[in-house]
Each structure stands twice: as C-alpha cells, then as structure tokens.
C-alpha cells in the first residue's frame, strides 16, 4: 500500500493536524479579546489602593463582599469597566467616522486620508474624555468613602439606621454619597 492510497491518507492526516493546530492558535486569541489589558489592571489597582486608603481596610473589605479577596474583586471590577469603556469608545468612533465618510467622502479623504486614521483620532479623544470622567468619579468615591467612614465613627446608630447593619451598609453609604455610581457596591444578600 505504498501507492496513491497511502499518499491520500497521509495528506488527510496532515490536513487534520494543521486544522487542529490552527484552531489551537486561534482559540486563545479569541478568548483573550474579552480580557482587560495589563495596563487596565494596573490602573484599576491604583484606583482600588486609593479607595482602600480613603475607606479604611475593614470598610473597603465590606464594600467588595467582606472577604479577604476584596482588593482582587475591586481590581477585577474596575479593570473590566475600563476595558468595556475602551471598547465602547472604539465602536462609537468607528460609527461616527463611517457616517462622516458617507456624508462627504471628498472632505473626509482630505481631512483624514483613510478610515483608520479617523477612528484612531476619535477613539483617543473619547478615551481621554472617559478618563477625565472616571477620574472625577474616583475622586467622588474617595470623598464619599471618607465621609462615610467619619459618619460611621461619629454616629454608629444613625449610620445603621440610614444604611442598615448588613455588611453592605458601608457600600450603600458610598453609593448614595458619590454621585453617578449609585448601587455599585450593593451586594445581593
């Protein structure tokens, strides 16, 4: 069986093997498309460190589930938010550029040369705007955490009456006192 039948079996085996190898290379790339980048994780860690300092270790822990992994939960949550915002900025920029190109192709070509340049510029601009808003929100959360920490210390019974006695009470306080993030720290009980 060294003839044409043997060659056909070998080529089928090679085809199957190359298909499996290609799938093995593509699968991790597709799975990682949903994951935040290392930069997003680093930025999230900085934000969480500042929030932990403002809230105090015990309060911070209660904001993110009351367990030892509170810092990890905070970082994960923030990094995913950052990544989602980046994706949204990119998608919106692409839509805006396509609309501008369709409205006046000549002016578009003269201004940007191509679609990629337009999307890049718009996405960068949108990400900068979002970063500014996020920085303001982080500052509001830190200030709210400081306020809640003082409120809990100075008037424990009033704090308990307003926000409850469950472990998510501090998170409720921070959510209510930092505009724009209501409900962020509320844990399902």
FENNOR-V930604 format. One record per residue. RES is the residue in three letters. SS is DSSP state (H for helix, E for strand, L for the rest). BURIAL is + if it has 24 or more other C-alpha atoms within 12 Angstrom, else -. D_CENTER is the distance of its C-alpha to the mean C-alpha in Angstrom with 2 decimals. Layout:
# FENNOR-V930604
[[RES & SS & BURIAL & D_CENTER] [RES & SS & BURIAL & D_CENTER]]
This chain:
# FENNOR-V930604
[[UNK & L & - & 58.98] [UNK & L & - & 58.19] [UNK & L & - & 58.47] [UNK & H & - & 56.08] [UNK & H & - & 54.76] [UNK & H & - & 53.50] [UNK & H & - & 51.69] [UNK & H & - & 50.01] [UNK & H & - & 48.69] [UNK & H & - & 47.36] [UNK & H & - & 45.55] [UNK & H & - & 43.94] [UNK & H & - & 42.81] [UNK & H & - & 41.39] [UNK & H & - & 39.61] [UNK & H & - & 38.06] [UNK & H & - & 37.07] [UNK & H & - & 35.46] [UNK & H & - & 33.55] [UNK & H & - & 32.23] [UNK & H & - & 31.26] [UNK & H & - & 29.45] [UNK & H & - & 27.51] [UNK & H & - & 26.65] [UNK & H & - & 25.29] [UNK & H & - & 23.27] [UNK & H & - & 21.73] [UNK & H & - & 19.55] [UNK & H & - & 18.28] [UNK & H & - & 17.36] [UNK & H & - & 15.67] [UNK & H & - & 13.56] [UNK & L & - & 12.39] [UNK & L & - & 9.77] [UNK & L & - & 8.65] [UNK & L & + & 6.39] [UNK & L & - & 9.25] [UNK & H & - & 11.40] [UNK & H & - & 11.00] [UNK & H & + & 7.31] [UNK & H & + & 8.71] [UNK & H & - & 11.71] [UNK & H & + & 10.39] [UNK & H & + & 8.63] [UNK & H & + & 12.06] [UNK & H & - & 13.93] [UNK & H & + & 12.46] [UNK & H & + & 13.23] [UNK & H & + & 16.57] [UNK & H & + & 17.55] [UNK & H & + & 16.75] [UNK & H & + & 18.75] [UNK & H & - & 21.53] [UNK & H & + & 21.76] [UNK & H & + & 21.77] [UNK & L & + & 23.83] [UNK & H & + & 23.20] [UNK & H & + & 24.58] [UNK & H & + & 22.89] [UNK & H & + & 19.47] [UNK & H & + & 20.23] [UNK & H & + & 21.23] [UNK & H & + & 18.11] [UNK & L & + & 16.09] [UNK & L & + & 18.80] [UNK & L & + & 21.78] [UNK & L & - & 21.78] [UNK & L & - & 21.75] [UNK & L & - & 18.22] [UNK & H & + & 16.73] [UNK & H & + & 15.29] [UNK & H & + & 13.62] [UNK & H & + & 12.20] [UNK & H & + & 10.96] [UNK & H & + & 9.38] [UNK & H & + & 7.82] [UNK & H & + & 6.62] [UNK & H & + & 5.41] [UNK & H & + & 3.99] [UNK & H & + & 2.30] [UNK & H & + & 2.41] [UNK & H & + & 3.22] [UNK & H & + & 3.62] [UNK & H & - & 4.72] [UNK & H & + & 6.46] [UNK & H & + & 7.93] [UNK & H & + & 9.15] [UNK & H & - & 10.55] [UNK & H & + & 12.21] [UNK & H & + & 13.74] [UNK & H & - & 15.06] [UNK & H & + & 16.46] [UNK & H & + & 18.04] [UNK & H & + & 19.68] [UNK & H & - & 21.08] [UNK & H & - & 22.46] [UNK & H & + & 24.03] [UNK & H & + & 25.65] [UNK & H & - & 27.06] [UNK & H & - & 28.41] [UNK & H & + & 29.91] [UNK & H & - & 31.54] [UNK & H & - & 32.97] [UNK & L & - & 34.74] [UNK & H & - & 34.56] [UNK & H & - & 36.99] [UNK & H & - & 35.28] [UNK & H & - & 31.89] [UNK & H & - & 33.46] [UNK & H & - & 35.15] [UNK & H & - & 32.10] [UNK & H & - & 29.47] [UNK & L & - & 31.61] [UNK & L & - & 29.05] [UNK & H & + & 25.98] [UNK & H & - & 23.74] [UNK & H & - & 24.63] [UNK & H & + & 23.93] [UNK & H & + & 20.47] [UNK & H & - & 19.65] [UNK & H & - & 21.05] [UNK & H & + & 19.46] [UNK & H & + & 15.91] [UNK & H & + & 16.44] [UNK & H & - & 17.89] [UNK & H & + & 15.15] [UNK & H & + & 12.47] [UNK & H & - & 15.03] [UNK & H & - & 15.55] [UNK & H & + & 11.96] [UNK & H & - & 11.97] [UNK & H & - & 15.26] [UNK & H & - & 14.25] [UNK & H & + & 11.40] [UNK & H & - & 14.15] [UNK & H & - & 16.53] [UNK & H & + & 14.47] [UNK & H & + & 14.05] [UNK & H & + & 17.77] [UNK & H & + & 18.61] [UNK & H & + & 16.99] [UNK & H & + & 18.91] [UNK & H & + & 22.02] [UNK & H & + & 21.72] [UNK & H & + & 21.39] [UNK & H & + & 24.47] [UNK & H & + & 26.28] [UNK & H & + & 25.64] [UNK & H & + & 26.70] [UNK & H & - & 29.90] [UNK & H & + & 30.49] [UNK & H & + & 30.27] [UNK & H & - & 32.64] [UNK & H & - & 35.12] [UNK & L & - & 35.39] [UNK & H & - & 34.28] [UNK & H & - & 36.20] [UNK & H & - & 34.91] [UNK & H & + & 31.31] [UNK & H & - & 31.94] [UNK & H & - & 33.61] [UNK & H & - & 30.81] [UNK & H & + & 27.79] [UNK & L & - & 29.50] [UNK & L & - & 30.19] [UNK & L & - & 27.58] [UNK & L & + & 24.98] [UNK & L & + & 22.36] [UNK & H & + & 24.71] [UNK & H & + & 23.05] [UNK & H & + & 19.63] [UNK & H & + & 21.57] [UNK & H & + & 23.20] [UNK & H & + & 20.10] [UNK & H & + & 18.60] [UNK & H & + & 21.94] [UNK & H & + & 22.50] [UNK & L & + & 19.30] [UNK & L & - & 19.37] [UNK & L & - & 16.48] [UNK & L & + & 14.69] [UNK & L & - & 17.46] [UNK & L & - & 16.99] [UNK & L & + & 13.67] [UNK & L & + & 15.58] [UNK & L & + & 18.19] [UNK & L & - & 18.82] [UNK & L & - & 20.96] [UNK & L & - & 24.38]]
